[in-house]
Structures are given as C-alpha cells and as structure tokens.
Amino acid sequence: MTKASDIMHPGAECIREHETLAAAARIMRERDVGALPICGPGDKLLGIVTDRDIVLRCVAEGRDPASVTAGELAQGRPMTVEADEDCEQVLRVMEQYQVRRLPVINHPEHKLVGMISEADIARGLPQTRLAEFVSAVCAEEAPAKAALS
C-alpha cells in the first residue's frame, strides 16, 4: 500500500514564526509552492501560511506584509500525518478537515519531513476516487476548520 512518504514532497522547509509574510511570499515564489509550514523553537510546527492567507488576512486588510510575521497568522494546531501512514488515511484527514495541504512528520521525533498537496494526491488516485476527494475538500461549508482555530 502507498504511504504518505511515497507521495509527499520531501524536504519541506519551514518559515520561522518571526519572519515576515513578504519573506514567505518570496520563498513561495522561489520554490513554486502555495504554502509554507510555520515553525517555532525546536522546529515545532505552529501552523501553515498560504498565499491566500497573505492576500486575505494581510494585504486585503491593509496590513503591510513586510511587517506582519508568519507567526501572527498561525492559528490552532495544524493537522499532520506521519510518514508511514497509508494514503487512505491521508485522504480521510484531508477530507474530514477540508485541507488542501498536509504536513508530513516522522515518528517519534515529530519533525517535519515533507508536505502533501492536492496535486500530489491527484497524481495517484483513480478518477472516481479523485472526484470524491475534490468534492469533499472543496465543499462550501467547512465546519471542521473552525475546530482548528
């Protein structure tokens, strides 16, 4: 059975909680990614910042991305999966919490080892399962997200 480590993008790099959203945007552009994990002391995962977060929760509110830190956007505890989890569990977590990106950690150190995105999932799913997945993740109501805040 395929595991999270088989489909993830390895080597996900954190943005530190004290770094600015402008720095996060530059890193996203350089790496051609839409999200970065936010890490604090000891590489503890604090959250995820997305390109959409930068636009909606900073720029659209008239705030300056050069002064707002990534840590200011970190809310709640991000959902994660372990590297040895099977892909069905990865799908269940992403569907249940309607998340499009999922950090992958190793056990027992709980260090970030990669990220799984919708695109990673799409490459390996049969067409019918992919349709179910997209429907669940992109549903209009996201009640489970409120529980993460």
Backbone as ProteinMPNN parsed JSONL, in Angstrom:
{"seq_chain_A": "MTKASDIMHPGAECIREHETLAAAARIMRERDVGALPICGPGDKLLGIVTDRDIVLRCVAEGRDPASVTAGELAQGRPMTVEADEDCEQVLRVMEQYQVRRLPVINHPEHKLVGMISEADIARGLPQTRLAEFVSAVCAEEAPAKAALS", "coords_chain_A": {"N_chain_A": [[0.835, -1.186, 0.0], [0.472, 2.255, -0.72], [2.275, 4.829, 0.903], [2.288, 7.849, 2.925], [4.842, 8.981, 2.777], [5.602, 8.191, 0.25], [4.238, 9.774, -1.553], [4.569, 12.412, -0.839], [6.036, 15.736, -1.026], [9.304, 15.813, -0.424], [11.522, 17.213, 2.099], [10.379, 19.643, 3.007], [10.493, 23.026, 3.786], [10.558, 25.107, 6.584], [9.102, 28.285, 7.379], [10.185, 30.616, 9.661], [8.575, 31.618, 12.697], [9.001, 34.308, 13.322], [9.655, 35.518, 10.951], [8.804, 37.632, 8.151], [5.701, 38.077, 6.271], [6.225, 38.97, 3.736], [8.72, 37.85, 3.257], [7.93, 35.183, 3.328], [6.301, 35.095, 1.047], [8.223, 35.539, -0.956], [9.783, 33.212, -0.709], [7.858, 31.284, -1.359], [7.424, 31.958, -4.045], [10.004, 31.465, -5.123], [10.24, 28.71, -4.713], [8.068, 27.763, -5.976], [5.619, 27.094, -4.679], [2.507, 26.967, -2.848], [2.179, 27.2, -0.16], [3.621, 27.35, 3.114], [5.061, 25.669, 5.869], [4.883, 26.857, 9.224], [7.293, 27.325, 11.627], [8.389, 27.138, 15.011], [10.471, 27.512, 17.935], [12.832, 24.819, 18.215], [11.982, 23.576, 15.922], [9.264, 23.158, 16.094], [6.112, 22.604, 14.787], [3.952, 25.166, 14.036], [1.914, 26.063, 12.455], [0.495, 26.74, 9.208], [1.18, 28.811, 6.492], [-0.441, 30.237, 3.787], [-0.48, 31.308, 0.319], [-2.903, 32.459, -0.148], [-3.69, 33.169, 2.462], [-1.882, 35.256, 2.928], [-2.776, 37.166, 1.108], [-5.562, 37.535, 1.808], [-5.655, 37.8, 4.644], [-3.825, 39.674, 5.274], [-2.851, 41.619, 3.176], [-5.385, 42.391, 2.03], [-6.571, 43.401, 4.258], [-5.292, 45.732, 4.603], [-2.848, 45.644, 5.821], [0.74, 45.543, 6.252], [2.772, 43.395, 4.493], [5.489, 43.317, 4.871], [5.858, 43.804, 7.499], [4.167, 42.228, 9.029], [4.272, 39.167, 10.738], [4.869, 35.671, 10.071], [4.156, 34.08, 12.221], [2.052, 35.513, 13.333], [-0.103, 34.765, 11.829], [-0.421, 32.128, 12.353], [-2.672, 29.832, 13.427], [-4.345, 27.81, 15.747], [-3.729, 24.245, 15.913], [-1.971, 22.638, 13.407], [-3.207, 20.092, 11.225], [-1.649, 16.946, 10.836], [0.113, 14.206, 9.262], [1.707, 11.06, 9.762], [4.772, 9.913, 8.311], [4.682, 7.201, 7.661], [2.011, 6.609, 7.366], [-0.806, 5.187, 5.665], [-2.053, 5.947, 2.374], [-4.842, 6.133, 2.218], [-5.574, 6.943, 4.785], [-4.389, 9.463, 4.776], [-6.011, 10.704, 2.847], [-8.482, 10.594, 4.222], [-8.002, 12.345, 6.406], [-7.481, 14.785, 5.075], [-9.93, 15.128, 3.753], [-11.812, 15.108, 5.894], [-11.075, 17.376, 7.404], [-11.04, 19.261, 5.491], [-8.676, 20.243, 4.189], [-6.111, 21.389, 2.034], [-3.463, 21.061, 1.921], [-1.023, 19.176, 3.589], [1.08, 18.695, 6.287], [3.78, 16.394, 6.686], [5.079, 14.294, 9.098], [7.831, 12.712, 10.859], [8.136, 9.814, 12.917], [9.596, 8.856, 15.939], [10.335, 11.484, 16.398], [8.8, 13.622, 15.566], [9.368, 15.497, 13.58], [9.2, 17.725, 10.83], [9.008, 16.351, 7.644], [8.073, 16.517, 5.094], [5.566, 17.641, 2.685], [2.191, 17.213, 1.673], [0.193, 17.844, -1.076], [-2.872, 18.766, -2.806], [-2.317, 18.275, -5.49], [-0.358, 16.29, -5.331], [-1.87, 14.191, -4.362], [-3.715, 13.9, -6.447], [-2.205, 12.842, -8.54], [-1.963, 10.125, -7.987], [-4.46, 8.934, -7.628], [-7.33, 6.982, -8.628], [-9.711, 7.997, -11.143], [-12.471, 8.128, -10.226], [-12.198, 8.094, -7.418], [-10.689, 10.363, -7.075], [-12.538, 12.341, -7.826], [-14.378, 12.131, -5.698], [-12.709, 12.891, -3.576], [-11.981, 15.581, -4.268], [-14.506, 16.756, -4.212], [-15.139, 16.494, -1.481], [-13.094, 17.965, -0.177], [-13.35, 20.479, -1.274], [-15.829, 21.366, -0.512], [-18.473, 23.712, 0.181], [-19.198, 24.509, 2.832], [-17.262, 24.551, 5.762], [-17.146, 23.293, 8.469], [-15.423, 21.848, 10.122], [-13.007, 23.177, 10.028], [-13.268, 25.353, 11.73], [-12.974, 24.206, 14.197], [-10.274, 23.904, 14.375], [-9.263, 26.364, 14.912]], "CA_chain_A": [[0.0, 0.0, 0.0], [1.22, 3.502, -0.81], [2.361, 5.572, 2.161], [2.44, 9.303, 2.818], [6.216, 9.288, 2.353], [5.734, 7.892, -1.175], [3.604, 10.793, -2.397], [4.854, 13.76, -0.346], [7.204, 16.494, -1.47], [10.239, 15.748, 0.7], [12.352, 18.374, 2.385], [9.628, 20.881, 3.207], [11.247, 23.984, 4.578], [9.722, 25.988, 7.397], [9.37, 29.698, 7.595], [10.202, 30.832, 11.112], [7.44, 32.418, 13.147], [9.356, 35.729, 13.386], [9.901, 36.039, 9.607], [7.66, 38.375, 7.625], [4.92, 37.496, 5.181], [6.923, 39.299, 2.493], [9.737, 36.802, 3.109], [7.204, 33.953, 2.99], [5.881, 35.202, -0.357], [9.407, 35.354, -1.81], [10.138, 31.789, -0.655], [6.84, 30.574, -2.141], [7.7, 32.203, -5.462], [11.245, 30.773, -5.491], [10.056, 27.259, -4.675], [6.854, 27.469, -6.733], [4.668, 26.43, -3.794], [1.44, 27.848, -2.386], [2.07, 27.187, 1.301], [4.829, 27.031, 3.876], [4.855, 25.398, 7.289], [5.437, 27.852, 10.146], [7.942, 26.62, 12.73], [8.903, 27.894, 16.136], [11.672, 26.925, 18.54], [12.938, 23.367, 18.142], [11.263, 23.145, 14.719], [7.882, 22.796, 16.406], [5.181, 23.068, 13.768], [2.956, 26.065, 14.63], [0.824, 26.32, 11.524], [0.829, 26.802, 7.788], [0.777, 30.059, 5.856], [-0.672, 30.04, 2.359], [-0.512, 32.526, -0.476], [-4.241, 33.023, 0.082], [-3.636, 33.831, 3.773], [-1.155, 36.527, 2.789], [-3.644, 38.112, 0.416], [-6.816, 37.835, 2.51], [-5.501, 38.135, 6.065], [-2.829, 40.727, 5.434], [-2.96, 42.665, 2.16], [-6.771, 42.868, 1.903], [-6.907, 44.129, 5.486], [-4.499, 46.954, 4.639], [-1.646, 45.452, 6.633], [1.977, 45.514, 5.481], [3.413, 42.076, 4.552], [6.877, 43.469, 5.3], [5.922, 43.936, 8.956], [3.379, 41.16, 9.655], [5.06, 37.932, 10.781], [4.187, 34.398, 9.813], [3.586, 33.638, 13.496], [0.785, 36.208, 13.582], [-1.167, 34.067, 11.105], [-0.51, 30.735, 12.818], [-3.844, 29.642, 14.271], [-4.663, 26.427, 16.056], [-2.706, 23.236, 15.656], [-2.213, 22.09, 12.074], [-3.353, 18.652, 11.067], [-0.465, 16.315, 10.254], [0.117, 12.754, 9.151], [3.041, 10.501, 9.884], [5.323, 9.479, 7.029], [4.336, 5.81, 7.358], [0.553, 6.454, 7.233], [-1.216, 4.813, 4.317], [-2.669, 7.048, 1.633], [-6.275, 6.248, 2.545], [-5.643, 7.77, 5.995], [-4.086, 10.821, 4.33], [-7.24, 11.199, 2.22], [-9.502, 10.803, 5.261], [-7.67, 13.556, 7.165], [-7.684, 15.946, 4.211], [-11.365, 15.274, 3.516], [-12.514, 15.445, 7.134], [-10.758, 18.736, 7.841], [-11.095, 20.091, 4.291], [-7.39, 20.899, 4.0], [-5.544, 21.138, 0.711], [-2.039, 20.779, 2.115], [-0.885, 18.445, 4.843], [2.458, 18.416, 6.676], [4.114, 15.006, 6.986], [6.102, 14.25, 10.145], [8.343, 11.376, 11.143], [7.857, 9.36, 14.276], [8.988, 9.519, 17.085], [10.857, 12.841, 16.594], [7.782, 14.594, 15.159], [9.995, 16.524, 12.748], [8.619, 17.883, 9.512], [9.82, 15.701, 6.61], [7.519, 16.78, 3.776], [4.211, 18.172, 2.572], [1.341, 16.602, 0.66], [-0.782, 18.788, -1.615], [-3.906, 18.16, -3.659], [-1.689, 17.797, -6.725], [0.298, 15.019, -5.018], [-2.956, 13.212, -4.252], [-4.331, 13.709, -7.77], [-1.35, 12.024, -9.405], [-2.042, 8.707, -7.706], [-5.818, 8.433, -7.396], [-8.204, 6.676, -9.769], [-10.598, 9.108, -11.48], [-13.664, 8.205, -9.378], [-11.79, 8.449, -6.053], [-10.259, 11.754, -7.156], [-13.753, 13.159, -7.821], [-14.878, 12.116, -4.309], [-11.768, 13.674, -2.775], [-12.127, 17.0, -4.592], [-15.813, 17.165, -3.717], [-15.089, 16.601, -0.016], [-12.167, 19.015, 0.254], [-13.782, 21.778, -1.785], [-17.21, 21.648, -0.113], [-18.647, 25.113, 0.569], [-19.158, 24.645, 4.291], [-16.06, 23.96, 6.355], [-17.305, 23.364, 9.922], [-14.295, 21.259, 10.824], [-11.918, 24.153, 10.107], [-13.472, 26.199, 12.904], [-12.461, 23.491, 15.352], [-8.821, 24.023, 14.409], [-8.873, 27.72, 15.312]], "C_chain_A": [[0.879, 1.248, 0.0], [1.149, 4.252, 0.513], [2.519, 7.062, 1.881], [3.821, 9.67, 2.299], [6.438, 9.037, 0.866], [5.192, 9.006, -2.067], [3.95, 12.219, -1.993], [5.985, 14.415, -1.136], [8.169, 16.475, -0.288], [10.957, 17.08, 0.915], [11.603, 19.676, 2.514], [10.41, 21.778, 4.154], [10.291, 24.903, 5.314], [10.09, 27.444, 7.187], [9.287, 29.866, 9.104], [9.098, 31.795, 11.502], [7.741, 33.908, 13.161], [9.634, 36.341, 12.009], [8.626, 36.669, 9.052], [6.926, 37.616, 6.526], [5.525, 37.846, 3.826], [8.008, 38.254, 2.225], [9.075, 35.486, 2.719], [6.795, 33.959, 1.52], [7.062, 34.989, -1.307], [9.818, 33.876, -1.858], [9.15, 30.971, -1.48], [7.096, 30.742, -3.633], [8.929, 31.416, -5.925], [11.056, 29.265, -5.595], [8.835, 26.793, -5.461], [5.885, 26.623, -5.913], [3.633, 27.453, -3.324], [1.296, 27.906, -0.883], [3.425, 26.847, 1.906], [4.438, 26.682, 5.302], [5.505, 26.515, 8.112], [6.015, 27.095, 11.333], [8.451, 27.591, 13.781], [10.163, 27.242, 16.667], [11.656, 25.398, 18.47], [12.215, 22.77, 16.954], [9.854, 22.655, 15.014], [6.953, 23.434, 15.367], [4.068, 23.887, 14.423], [1.745, 26.292, 13.737], [1.326, 26.258, 10.106], [0.369, 28.163, 7.297], [0.662, 29.788, 4.363], [-0.619, 31.379, 1.63], [-1.854, 33.231, -0.287], [-4.318, 33.739, 1.432], [-2.981, 35.202, 3.664], [-2.048, 37.578, 2.135], [-4.839, 38.515, 1.275], [-6.632, 38.331, 3.937], [-4.444, 39.19, 6.326], [-3.101, 41.855, 4.447], [-4.374, 43.241, 2.096], [-7.237, 43.629, 3.139], [-6.079, 45.402, 5.635], [-3.248, 46.861, 5.495], [-0.43, 45.316, 5.715], [2.659, 44.157, 5.606], [4.882, 42.143, 4.985], [6.999, 43.619, 6.815], [5.109, 42.872, 9.698], [4.196, 39.871, 9.606], [4.203, 36.709, 10.491], [3.503, 33.899, 11.082], [2.26, 34.294, 13.825], [-0.382, 35.52, 12.88], [-1.345, 32.624, 11.557], [-1.669, 30.618, 13.792], [-4.072, 28.169, 14.506], [-3.492, 25.507, 15.775], [-2.966, 22.621, 14.293], [-2.377, 20.574, 12.112], [-2.085, 18.123, 10.428], [-0.748, 14.835, 10.046], [1.558, 12.297, 9.314], [3.465, 9.923, 8.543], [4.906, 8.059, 6.658], [2.836, 5.55, 7.287], [0.216, 6.037, 5.807], [-2.014, 5.952, 3.687], [-4.163, 7.197, 1.912], [-6.453, 7.102, 3.803], [-5.35, 9.229, 5.654], [-5.337, 11.449, 3.72], [-8.314, 11.495, 3.259], [-9.243, 12.09, 6.028], [-7.942, 14.795, 6.317], [-9.162, 16.199, 3.942], [-12.096, 15.737, 4.766], [-12.298, 16.899, 7.531], [-10.705, 19.731, 6.689], [-9.825, 20.927, 4.135], [-6.797, 20.47, 2.661], [-4.065, 20.821, 0.767], [-1.872, 20.175, 3.5], [0.591, 18.19, 5.148], [2.627, 16.935, 7.034], [5.261, 15.031, 7.995], [6.621, 12.825, 10.292], [8.065, 11.063, 12.611], [9.113, 8.678, 14.779], [9.43, 10.971, 17.266], [9.835, 13.939, 16.313], [8.387, 15.775, 14.424], [9.309, 16.538, 11.389], [9.544, 17.265, 8.472], [9.289, 15.966, 5.203], [6.132, 17.382, 3.858], [3.492, 17.399, 1.477], [0.315, 17.651, 0.234], [-1.842, 18.035, -2.406], [-3.298, 17.587, -4.928], [-0.995, 16.458, -6.497], [-0.733, 13.896, -4.957], [-3.495, 12.877, -5.645], [-3.51, 12.799, -8.676], [-1.548, 10.532, -9.191], [-3.424, 8.124, -7.529], [-6.521, 8.042, -8.69], [-9.217, 7.821, -9.946], [-11.802, 9.23, -10.536], [-13.303, 8.614, -7.951], [-11.334, 9.899, -6.011], [-11.467, 12.687, -7.114], [-14.344, 13.238, -6.415], [-14.02, 13.006, -3.423], [-11.957, 15.17, -3.004], [-13.448, 17.532, -4.071], [-15.792, 17.375, -2.21], [-14.228, 17.769, 0.448], [-12.662, 20.393, -0.141], [-15.226, 22.119, -1.429], [-17.313, 23.078, 0.401], [-18.556, 25.321, 2.065], [-17.94, 23.938, 4.817], [-16.151, 23.995, 7.881], [-16.121, 22.821, 10.681], [-13.142, 22.24, 10.971], [-12.055, 25.023, 11.353], [-12.923, 25.527, 14.15], [-10.955, 23.598, 15.476], [-8.371, 25.389, 14.913], [-8.765, 27.85, 16.806]], "O_chain_A": [[1.92, 1.276, 0.657], [0.102, 4.304, 1.158], [2.838, 7.478, 0.766], [3.955, 10.573, 1.472], [7.357, 9.604, 0.275], [5.634, 9.164, -3.205], [3.651, 13.152, -2.738], [6.771, 13.751, -1.812], [7.875, 17.066, 0.751], [10.991, 17.944, 0.038], [12.14, 20.727, 2.162], [10.917, 21.335, 5.185], [9.333, 25.414, 4.735], [11.228, 27.783, 6.863], [8.399, 29.304, 9.745], [8.731, 32.682, 10.731], [6.818, 34.711, 13.026], [9.828, 37.552, 11.904], [7.517, 36.293, 9.43], [7.44, 36.664, 5.939], [5.355, 37.096, 2.864], [8.188, 37.824, 1.085], [9.595, 34.753, 1.877], [6.926, 32.948, 0.83], [6.92, 34.337, -2.341], [10.159, 33.356, -2.921], [9.551, 30.07, -2.216], [6.998, 29.781, -4.396], [8.907, 30.78, -6.979], [11.642, 28.619, -6.464], [8.59, 25.594, -5.599], [5.396, 25.588, -6.367], [3.864, 28.66, -3.398], [0.401, 28.577, -0.369], [4.251, 26.161, 1.304], [3.571, 27.336, 5.883], [6.549, 27.048, 7.736], [5.314, 26.312, 11.975], [8.882, 28.704, 13.479], [10.846, 26.51, 15.95], [10.613, 24.766, 18.641], [11.868, 21.589, 16.967], [9.309, 21.834, 14.276], [7.008, 24.637, 15.112], [3.327, 23.374, 15.261], [0.675, 26.67, 14.215], [2.431, 25.789, 9.835], [-0.719, 28.617, 7.651], [1.55, 29.19, 3.754], [-0.702, 32.442, 2.245], [-1.92, 34.461, -0.269], [-4.941, 34.796, 1.538], [-3.462, 36.182, 4.233], [-2.073, 38.734, 2.557], [-5.102, 39.705, 1.452], [-7.38, 39.197, 4.39], [-4.198, 39.558, 7.475], [-3.537, 42.935, 4.846], [-4.541, 44.461, 2.107], [-8.187, 44.409, 3.072], [-6.149, 46.074, 6.664], [-2.655, 47.879, 5.852], [-0.572, 45.007, 4.532], [3.086, 43.787, 6.699], [5.451, 41.139, 5.416], [8.102, 43.569, 7.359], [5.345, 42.641, 10.884], [4.748, 39.52, 8.563], [2.982, 36.724, 10.648], [2.399, 33.358, 11.025], [1.43, 33.705, 14.518], [-1.531, 35.678, 13.294], [-2.318, 31.971, 11.18], [-1.654, 31.231, 14.859], [-4.002, 27.366, 13.576], [-2.396, 25.958, 15.439], [-4.067, 22.131, 14.039], [-1.766, 19.881, 12.925], [-1.503, 18.784, 9.567], [-1.713, 14.286, 10.578], [2.5, 13.041, 9.042], [2.632, 9.5, 7.742], [4.787, 7.74, 5.475], [2.418, 4.399, 7.16], [0.864, 6.472, 4.855], [-2.572, 6.803, 4.381], [-4.687, 8.308, 1.841], [-7.387, 7.901, 3.878], [-5.994, 10.132, 6.188], [-5.683, 12.587, 4.035], [-8.981, 12.527, 3.189], [-10.176, 12.853, 6.276], [-8.564, 15.748, 6.788], [-9.6, 17.348, 3.905], [-12.91, 16.657, 4.704], [-13.237, 17.576, 7.949], [-10.369, 20.899, 6.881], [-9.882, 22.145, 3.97], [-6.966, 19.332, 2.224], [-3.479, 20.368, -0.217], [-2.505, 20.612, 4.461], [1.282, 17.543, 4.361], [1.733, 16.313, 7.609], [6.277, 15.694, 7.785], [5.957, 11.861, 9.909], [7.797, 11.952, 13.419], [9.678, 7.913, 13.998], [8.959, 11.638, 18.187], [9.996, 15.068, 16.777], [7.97, 16.917, 14.617], [8.896, 15.501, 10.87], [10.726, 17.603, 8.412], [9.973, 15.675, 4.222], [5.592, 17.605, 4.941], [4.096, 16.985, 0.487], [-0.345, 18.266, 1.071], [-1.727, 16.833, -2.644], [-3.718, 16.528, -5.394], [-1.033, 15.585, -7.363], [-0.493, 12.791, -5.442], [-3.703, 11.709, -5.974], [-4.07, 12.066, -9.491], [-1.326, 9.745, -10.112], [-3.553, 6.922, -7.298], [-6.337, 8.686, -9.723], [-9.531, 8.526, -8.987], [-12.118, 10.333, -10.092], [-14.026, 9.398, -7.335], [-11.566, 10.594, -5.021], [-11.427, 13.715, -6.438], [-14.769, 14.311, -5.988], [-14.537, 13.781, -2.618], [-12.08, 15.938, -2.05], [-13.504, 18.643, -3.544], [-16.372, 18.342, -1.714], [-14.605, 18.484, 1.375], [-12.425, 21.369, 0.572], [-15.791, 23.06, -1.985], [-16.365, 23.602, 0.986], [-17.88, 26.247, 2.512], [-17.615, 22.838, 4.368], [-15.335, 24.65, 8.529], [-15.834, 23.286, 11.784], [-12.376, 22.152, 11.93], [-11.05, 25.389, 11.964], [-12.456, 26.206, 15.065], [-10.408, 23.405, 16.561], [-7.214, 25.552, 15.301], [-8.446, 28.927, 17.311]]}, "name": "protein", "num_of_chains": 1, "seq": "MTKASDIMHPGAECIREHETLAAAARIMRERDVGALPICGPGDKLLGIVTDRDIVLRCVAEGRDPASVTAGELAQGRPMTVEADEDCEQVLRVMEQYQVRRLPVINHPEHKLVGMISEADIARGLPQTRLAEFVSAVCAEEAPAKAALS"}
